[in-house]
Structure formats: C-alpha cells, structure tokens
C-alpha cells in the first residue's frame, strides 16, 4: 500500500470518527443531560399534555437516537463518495 493510500484512509477515518463523536455528543446531551440532569427545569414545559422532561426521558432520547442513525448513514454515504470508497 502506498503512502498516498494510507494518508487517504487516515483522512477518511479521521473524518468518520469526528462524525461519530459529534453524533454521540448530541445523543449524550439529549438522553443524559435533558433526560436526567435538567429534567426538572424542562418539566415547566409540556408536549401533548406531558412534561417535557418526562418526554425526553421516555421518547425523546429514542427518537433522537433513530434520527441520529439516519443522519450518520447520510453523512457516511457522502463521505464514501468523497473518498471514493463506496460499494
């Protein structure tokens, strides 16, 4: 494997790991911070008659996780095309 190919793959994985870190940070914020740490402050607001903190703890983190999976797939498709590693 040439040095150019190795640098190409390293750049690909560096960008991939950046996407993973950002998306996991968002998931952590929604599920842990909003669902546990600041739940009492969020309960001052309601969605569909339920306190917002309750909603984040029970539904919001799951919905966010599924949305983040879709975002990751979309980002990786674009990244694969950018580095010409798509199948």
The first five atom37 places (N, CA, C, CB, O) and aatype in JSON, in Angstrom:
{
  "aatype": [20, 20, 20, 20, 20, 20, 20, 20, 20, 20, 20, 20, 20, 20, 20, 20, 20, 20, 20, 20, 20, 20, 20, 20, 20, 20, 20, 20, 20, 20, 20, 20, 20, 20, 20, 20, 20, 20, 20, 20, 20, 20, 20, 20, 20, 20, 20, 20, 20, 20, 20, 20, 20, 20, 20, 20, 20, 20, 20, 20, 20, 20, 20, 20, 20, 20, 20, 20, 20, 20, 20, 20, 20, 20, 20, 20, 20, 20, 20, 20, 20, 20, 20, 20, 20, 20, 20],
  "atom_mask": [
    [1, 1, 1, 1, 1],
    [1, 1, 1, 1, 1],
    [1, 1, 1, 1, 1],
    [1, 1, 1, 1, 1],
    [1, 1, 1, 1, 1],
    [1, 1, 1, 1, 1],
    [1, 1, 1, 1, 1],
    [1, 1, 1, 1, 1],
    [1, 1, 1, 1, 1],
    [1, 1, 1, 1, 1],
    [1, 1, 1, 1, 1],
    [1, 1, 1, 1, 1],
    [1, 1, 1, 1, 1],
    [1, 1, 1, 1, 1],
    [1, 1, 1, 1, 1],
    [1, 1, 1, 1, 1],
    [1, 1, 1, 1, 1],
    [1, 1, 1, 1, 1],
    [1, 1, 1, 1, 1],
    [1, 1, 1, 1, 1],
    [1, 1, 1, 1, 1],
    [1, 1, 1, 1, 1],
    [1, 1, 1, 1, 1],
    [1, 1, 1, 1, 1],
    [1, 1, 1, 1, 1],
    [1, 1, 1, 1, 1],
    [1, 1, 1, 1, 1],
    [1, 1, 1, 1, 1],
    [1, 1, 1, 1, 1],
    [1, 1, 1, 1, 1],
    [1, 1, 1, 1, 1],
    [1, 1, 1, 1, 1],
    [1, 1, 1, 1, 1],
    [1, 1, 1, 1, 1],
    [1, 1, 1, 1, 1],
    [1, 1, 1, 1, 1],
    [1, 1, 1, 1, 1],
    [1, 1, 1, 1, 1],
    [1, 1, 1, 1, 1],
    [1, 1, 1, 1, 1],
    [1, 1, 1, 1, 1],
    [1, 1, 1, 1, 1],
    [1, 1, 1, 1, 1],
    [1, 1, 1, 1, 1],
    [1, 1, 1, 1, 1],
    [1, 1, 1, 1, 1],
    [1, 1, 1, 1, 1],
    [1, 1, 1, 1, 1],
    [1, 1, 1, 1, 1],
    [1, 1, 1, 1, 1],
    [1, 1, 1, 1, 1],
    [1, 1, 1, 1, 1],
    [1, 1, 1, 1, 1],
    [1, 1, 1, 1, 1],
    [1, 1, 1, 1, 1],
    [1, 1, 1, 1, 1],
    [1, 1, 1, 1, 1],
    [1, 1, 1, 1, 1],
    [1, 1, 1, 1, 1],
    [1, 1, 1, 1, 1],
    [1, 1, 1, 1, 1],
    [1, 1, 1, 1, 1],
    [1, 1, 1, 1, 1],
    [1, 1, 1, 1, 1],
    [1, 1, 1, 1, 1],
    [1, 1, 1, 1, 1],
    [1, 1, 1, 1, 1],
    [1, 1, 1, 1, 1],
    [1, 1, 1, 1, 1],
    [1, 1, 1, 1, 1],
    [1, 1, 1, 1, 1],
    [1, 1, 1, 1, 1],
    [1, 1, 1, 1, 1],
    [1, 1, 1, 1, 1],
    [1, 1, 1, 1, 1],
    [1, 1, 1, 1, 1],
    [1, 1, 1, 1, 1],
    [1, 1, 1, 1, 1],
    [1, 1, 1, 1, 1],
    [1, 1, 1, 1, 1],
    [1, 1, 1, 1, 1],
    [1, 1, 1, 1, 1],
    [1, 1, 1, 1, 1],
    [1, 1, 1, 1, 1],
    [1, 1, 1, 1, 1],
    [1, 1, 1, 1, 1],
    [1, 1, 1, 1, 1]
  ],
  "atom_positions": [
    [[0.85, -1.17, 0.0], [0.0, 0.0, 0.0], [0.9, 1.24, 0.0], [-0.97, 0.0, 1.23], [1.87, 1.32, 0.75]],
    [[0.56, 2.18, -0.83], [1.38, 3.37, -0.95], [1.12, 4.34, 0.19], [1.13, 4.06, -2.28], [0.12, 4.24, 0.9]],
    [[2.02, 5.27, 0.37], [1.87, 6.29, 1.4], [0.64, 7.14, 1.13], [3.12, 7.18, 1.49], [-0.07, 7.53, 2.05]],
    [[0.38, 7.42, -0.15], [-0.78, 8.23, -0.52], [-2.08, 7.54, -0.13], [-0.79, 8.53, -2.03], [-3.0, 8.18, 0.37]],
    [[-2.15, 6.22, -0.34], [-3.35, 5.46, 0.03], [-3.52, 5.45, 1.54], [-3.28, 4.02, -0.51], [-4.64, 5.56, 2.03]],
    [[-2.42, 5.31, 2.27], [-2.5, 5.31, 3.73], [-2.99, 6.65, 4.25], [-1.14, 4.97, 4.34], [-3.83, 6.7, 5.15]],
    [[-2.49, 7.74, 3.7], [-2.94, 9.07, 4.12], [-4.41, 9.27, 3.75], [-2.08, 10.18, 3.46], [-5.16, 9.9, 4.5]],
    [[-4.8, 8.74, 2.61], [-6.19, 8.83, 2.16], [-7.11, 8.13, 3.15], [-6.34, 8.22, 0.75], [-8.15, 8.67, 3.54]],
    [[-6.73, 6.91, 3.56], [-7.54, 6.15, 4.52], [-7.55, 6.8, 5.9], [-7.03, 4.73, 4.62], [-8.58, 6.8, 6.58]],
    [[-6.42, 7.34, 6.31], [-6.37, 8.02, 7.6], [-7.27, 9.24, 7.61], [-4.92, 8.43, 7.93], [-7.94, 9.5, 8.61]],
    [[-7.31, 9.99, 6.52], [-8.19, 11.15, 6.44], [-9.65, 10.72, 6.48], [-7.91, 11.96, 5.17], [-10.48, 11.37, 7.11]],
    [[-9.95, 9.61, 5.81], [-11.31, 9.07, 5.8], [-11.75, 8.7, 7.22], [-11.4, 7.83, 4.88], [-12.83, 9.09, 7.66]],
    [[-10.9, 7.96, 7.93], [-11.26, 7.53, 9.28], [-11.27, 8.68, 10.28], [-10.3, 6.45, 9.75], [-12.07, 8.68, 11.22]],
    [[-10.4, 9.65, 10.08], [-10.41, 10.82, 10.96], [-11.74, 11.55, 10.83], [-9.24, 11.77, 10.63], [-12.33, 11.96, 11.84]],
    [[-12.21, 11.73, 9.61], [-13.49, 12.4, 9.4], [-14.65, 11.54, 9.93], [-13.7, 12.71, 7.9], [-15.6, 12.07, 10.5]],
    [[-14.57, 10.23, 9.75], [-15.59, 9.33, 10.27], [-15.66, 9.4, 11.79], [-15.3, 7.9, 9.82], [-16.75, 9.48, 12.35]],
    [[-14.52, 9.37, 12.45], [-14.5, 9.46, 13.91], [-15.02, 10.8, 14.42], [-13.1, 9.23, 14.44], [-15.63, 10.86, 15.49]],
    [[-14.79, 11.86, 13.66], [-15.34, 13.16, 14.03], [-16.86, 13.11, 13.99], [-14.81, 14.26, 13.09], [-17.52, 13.6, 14.91]],
    [[-17.43, 12.54, 12.94], [-18.89, 12.4, 12.84], [-19.44, 11.59, 14.01], [-19.28, 11.73, 11.51], [-20.45, 11.96, 14.62]],
    [[-18.77, 10.5, 14.33], [-19.22, 9.65, 15.43], [-19.19, 10.42, 16.75], [-18.34, 8.39, 15.53], [-20.14, 10.35, 17.53]],
    [[-18.12, 11.15, 17.0], [-18.0, 11.91, 18.25], [-19.09, 12.97, 18.37], [-16.63, 12.56, 18.35], [-19.67, 13.14, 19.44]],
    [[-19.35, 13.69, 17.3], [-20.39, 14.74, 17.33], [-21.77, 14.12, 17.55], [-20.37, 15.56, 16.02], [-22.54, 14.61, 18.38]],
    [[-22.08, 13.06, 16.83], [-23.39, 12.44, 16.97], [-23.58, 11.8, 18.34], [-23.59, 11.39, 15.88], [-24.68, 11.86, 18.9]],
    [[-22.54, 11.18, 18.88], [-22.64, 10.63, 20.23], [-22.77, 11.73, 21.27], [-21.43, 9.75, 20.54], [-23.44, 11.55, 22.29]],
    [[-22.12, 12.87, 21.03], [-22.28, 14.01, 21.93], [-23.71, 14.52, 21.95], [-21.34, 15.14, 21.52], [-24.24, 14.85, 23.01]],
    [[-24.33, 14.58, 20.78], [-25.74, 15.0, 20.71], [-26.61, 14.0, 21.44], [-26.2, 15.15, 19.23], [-27.5, 14.38, 22.21]],
    [[-26.37, 12.72, 21.2], [-27.17, 11.69, 21.87], [-26.99, 11.75, 23.38], [-26.79, 10.29, 21.35], [-27.96, 11.64, 24.12]],
    [[-25.75, 11.94, 23.85], [-25.5, 12.06, 25.28], [-26.25, 13.26, 25.86], [-23.98, 12.2, 25.55], [-26.87, 13.15, 26.91]],
    [[-26.21, 14.38, 25.17], [-26.89, 15.58, 25.67], [-28.39, 15.34, 25.79], [-26.62, 16.76, 24.74], [-29.0, 15.66, 26.81]],
    [[-28.98, 14.77, 24.75], [-30.44, 14.56, 24.76], [-30.83, 13.52, 25.8], [-30.93, 14.14, 23.37], [-31.78, 13.73, 26.56]],
    [[-30.13, 12.4, 25.84], [-30.56, 11.32, 26.73], [-30.14, 11.53, 28.18], [-30.01, 10.01, 26.24], [-30.94, 11.29, 29.08]],
    [[-28.93, 11.98, 28.42], [-28.45, 12.1, 29.79], [-28.73, 13.48, 30.39], [-26.97, 11.8, 29.86], [-29.31, 13.59, 31.47]],
    [[-28.32, 14.52, 29.68], [-28.49, 15.87, 30.23], [-29.96, 16.25, 30.27], [-27.7, 16.9, 29.39], [-30.48, 16.63, 31.32]],
    [[-30.65, 16.15, 29.12], [-32.06, 16.54, 29.09], [-32.96, 15.54, 29.8], [-32.53, 16.7, 27.65], [-33.94, 15.93, 30.43]],
    [[-32.63, 14.25, 29.73], [-33.48, 13.22, 30.33], [-33.25, 12.99, 31.8], [-33.29, 11.96, 29.62], [-34.11, 12.43, 32.47]],
    [[-32.09, 13.42, 32.34], [-31.79, 13.15, 33.75], [-31.38, 14.41, 34.51], [-30.68, 12.12, 33.85], [-31.98, 14.71, 35.54]],
    [[-30.39, 15.13, 34.02], [-29.82, 16.23, 34.8], [-30.71, 17.47, 34.87], [-28.51, 16.62, 34.22], [-30.87, 18.05, 35.95]],
    [[-31.3, 17.88, 33.76], [-32.12, 19.1, 33.78], [-33.61, 18.81, 33.58], [-31.64, 20.07, 32.69], [-34.37, 19.65, 33.09]],
    [[-34.0, 17.59, 33.98], [-35.39, 17.18, 33.78], [-36.37, 18.1, 34.53], [-35.57, 15.74, 34.25], [-37.45, 18.39, 34.02]],
    [[-36.01, 18.55, 35.72], [-36.92, 19.39, 36.49], [-37.15, 20.74, 35.82], [-36.38, 19.6, 37.89], [-38.26, 21.27, 35.85]],
    [[-36.12, 21.31, 35.22], [-36.27, 22.58, 34.51], [-37.12, 22.39, 33.25], [-34.89, 23.17, 34.15], [-37.91, 23.27, 32.9]],
    [[-36.96, 21.26, 32.58], [-37.74, 21.0, 31.36], [-39.2, 20.69, 31.66], [-37.12, 19.85, 30.59], [-40.06, 20.88, 30.8]],
    [[-39.48, 20.22, 32.86], [-40.87, 19.9, 33.22], [-41.77, 21.12, 33.28], [-40.9, 19.19, 34.55], [-42.99, 20.97, 33.37]],
    [[-41.2, 22.3, 33.24], [-42.02, 23.51, 33.22], [-42.76, 23.65, 31.9], [-41.14, 24.75, 33.47], [-43.72, 24.42, 31.81]],
    [[-42.33, 22.93, 30.87], [-42.97, 22.96, 29.55], [-43.63, 21.62, 29.28], [-41.93, 23.3, 28.44], [-43.24, 20.6, 29.84]],
    [[-44.63, 21.63, 28.41], [-45.33, 20.39, 28.09], [-45.4, 20.17, 26.58], [-46.74, 20.41, 28.69], [-45.39, 21.11, 25.79]],
    [[-45.46, 18.88, 26.22], [-45.72, 18.46, 24.84], [-46.83, 17.43, 24.9], [-44.42, 17.87, 24.14], [-46.68, 16.38, 25.53]],
    [[-47.95, 17.73, 24.26], [-49.07, 16.8, 24.25], [-49.61, 16.5, 25.63], [-48.67, 15.52, 23.61], [-50.12, 15.4, 25.87]],
    [[-49.52, 17.45, 26.55], [-50.01, 17.26, 27.89], [-49.03, 16.6, 28.86], [-51.24, 16.46, 27.84], [-49.34, 16.45, 30.04]],
    [[-47.86, 16.22, 28.36], [-46.85, 15.6, 29.21], [-45.7, 16.56, 29.44], [-46.33, 14.29, 28.57], [-45.35, 17.33, 28.54]],
    [[-45.11, 16.55, 30.65], [-43.96, 17.4, 30.91], [-42.82, 17.1, 29.94], [-43.49, 17.23, 32.37], [-42.59, 15.94, 29.59]],
    [[-42.11, 18.12, 29.51], [-41.04, 17.97, 28.53], [-39.92, 17.06, 29.05], [-40.47, 19.34, 28.17], [-39.36, 16.28, 28.28]],
    [[-39.59, 17.15, 30.31], [-38.56, 16.28, 30.89], [-38.96, 14.82, 30.82], [-38.29, 16.67, 32.32], [-38.13, 13.96, 30.5]],
    [[-40.21, 14.53, 31.12], [-40.73, 13.17, 31.01], [-40.65, 12.7, 29.56], [-42.2, 13.09, 31.51], [-40.29, 11.55, 29.29]],
    [[-41.0, 13.6, 28.63], [-40.97, 13.25, 27.21], [-39.55, 12.92, 26.77], [-41.54, 14.4, 26.36], [-39.33, 11.93, 26.07]],
    [[-38.57, 13.73, 27.17], [-37.18, 13.47, 26.81], [-36.71, 12.13, 27.38], [-36.27, 14.6, 27.3], [-36.04, 11.36, 26.69]],
    [[-37.05, 11.86, 28.62], [-36.58, 10.64, 29.27], [-37.19, 9.39, 28.63], [-36.92, 10.68, 30.75], [-36.55, 8.35, 28.58]],
    [[-38.42, 9.49, 28.15], [-39.1, 8.3, 27.66], [-39.15, 8.17, 26.14], [-40.48, 8.27, 28.18], [-38.99, 7.07, 25.62]],
    [[-39.35, 9.26, 25.43], [-39.48, 9.19, 23.99], [-38.4, 9.96, 23.25], [-40.83, 9.7, 23.57], [-37.91, 9.52, 22.21]],
    [[-38.02, 11.08, 23.78], [-37.1, 11.97, 23.08], [-35.76, 11.35, 22.78], [-36.9, 13.2, 23.87], [-35.21, 11.53, 21.7]],
    [[-35.21, 10.62, 23.75], [-33.9, 10.02, 23.52], [-33.97, 8.92, 22.46], [-33.33, 9.45, 24.82], [-33.04, 8.76, 21.67]],
    [[-35.07, 8.17, 22.43], [-35.22, 7.12, 21.42], [-35.41, 7.7, 20.03], [-36.4, 6.22, 21.77], [-34.8, 7.24, 19.07]],
    [[-36.26, 8.72, 19.93], [-36.49, 9.37, 18.64], [-35.2, 10.03, 18.15], [-37.64, 10.42, 18.75], [-34.87, 9.95, 16.97]],
    [[-34.49, 10.66, 19.05], [-33.22, 11.3, 18.68], [-32.22, 10.25, 18.22], [-32.65, 12.1, 19.86], [-31.51, 10.48, 17.25]],
    [[-32.14, 9.11, 18.9], [-31.21, 8.06, 18.52], [-31.5, 7.55, 17.11], [-31.28, 6.91, 19.52], [-30.58, 7.37, 16.32]],
    [[-32.77, 7.31, 16.8], [-33.13, 6.85, 15.45], [-32.81, 7.92, 14.41], [-34.64, 6.48, 15.39], [-32.3, 7.61, 13.34]],
    [[-33.09, 9.19, 14.73], [-32.76, 10.28, 13.81], [-31.25, 10.37, 13.59], [-33.31, 11.62, 14.34], [-30.8, 10.62, 12.48]],
    [[-30.47, 10.18, 14.65], [-29.02, 10.23, 14.53], [-28.48, 9.08, 13.68], [-28.38, 10.2, 15.9], [-27.48, 9.25, 12.98]],
    [[-29.12, 7.93, 13.72], [-28.72, 6.82, 12.86], [-28.91, 7.22, 11.4], [-29.54, 5.55, 13.18], [-28.03, 6.97, 10.57]],
    [[-30.06, 7.82, 11.07], [-30.32, 8.27, 9.7], [-29.3, 9.34, 9.28], [-31.75, 8.82, 9.58], [-28.82, 9.32, 8.15]],
    [[-29.0, 10.25, 10.17], [-28.02, 11.3, 9.86], [-26.65, 10.67, 9.62], [-27.94, 12.34, 10.99], [-25.93, 11.08, 8.7]],
    [[-26.27, 9.69, 10.44], [-24.98, 9.03, 10.26], [-24.9, 8.31, 8.92], [-24.72, 8.04, 11.41], [-23.88, 8.38, 8.23]],
    [[-25.96, 7.62, 8.54], [-25.99, 6.94, 7.25], [-25.83, 7.94, 6.12], [-27.3, 6.15, 7.07], [-25.06, 7.71, 5.19]],
    [[-26.54, 9.05, 6.2], [-26.45, 10.08, 5.17], [-25.03, 10.67, 5.1], [-27.47, 11.21, 5.45], [-24.48, 10.83, 4.01]],
    [[-24.46, 10.98, 6.26], [-23.1, 11.52, 6.29], [-22.09, 10.51, 5.75], [-22.72, 11.91, 7.73], [-21.17, 10.9, 5.01]],
    [[-22.23, 9.25, 6.09], [-21.28, 8.25, 5.62], [-21.41, 8.0, 4.12], [-21.48, 6.95, 6.38], [-20.41, 7.75, 3.45]],
    [[-22.62, 8.08, 3.59], [-22.77, 7.97, 2.13], [-22.02, 9.09, 1.44], [-24.25, 8.02, 1.74], [-21.32, 8.85, 0.45]],
    [[-22.15, 10.3, 1.95], [-21.43, 11.43, 1.37], [-19.92, 11.26, 1.53], [-21.88, 12.74, 2.01], [-19.15, 11.57, 0.62]],
    [[-19.49, 10.78, 2.7], [-18.06, 10.58, 2.96], [-17.48, 9.49, 2.05], [-17.83, 10.22, 4.44], [-16.37, 9.62, 1.54]],
    [[-18.23, 8.41, 1.86], [-17.78, 7.34, 0.97], [-17.59, 7.84, -0.45], [-18.78, 6.19, 0.98], [-16.62, 7.48, -1.12]],
    [[-18.5, 8.67, -0.91], [-18.38, 9.25, -2.25], [-17.18, 10.19, -2.32], [-19.67, 10.0, -2.65], [-16.43, 10.18, -3.29]],
    [[-17.0, 11.0, -1.28], [-15.89, 11.95, -1.26], [-14.54, 11.23, -1.37], [-15.94, 12.79, 0.02], [-13.65, 11.7, -2.08]],
    [[-14.39, 10.11, -0.66], [-13.12, 9.38, -0.66], [-13.12, 8.2, -1.64], [-12.81, 8.89, 0.73], [-12.17, 7.42, -1.68]],
    [[-14.18, 8.07, -2.41], [-14.3, 7.03, -3.44], [-14.13, 5.62, -2.86], [-13.28, 7.26, -4.53], [-13.36, 4.81, -3.39]],
    [[-14.84, 5.35, -1.78], [-14.81, 4.02, -1.18], [-16.19, 3.39, -1.12], [-14.22, 4.09, 0.22], [-16.39, 2.4, -0.41]],
    [[-17.15, 3.94, -1.86], [-18.5, 3.41, -1.87], [-18.53, 2.07, -2.6], [-19.47, 4.41, -2.51], [-17.68, 1.79, -3.46]],
    [[-19.52, 1.25, -2.26], [-19.65, -0.06, -2.9], [-20.81, -0.07, -3.85], [-19.82, -1.16, -1.87], [-21.07, -1.09, -4.49]]
  ]
}
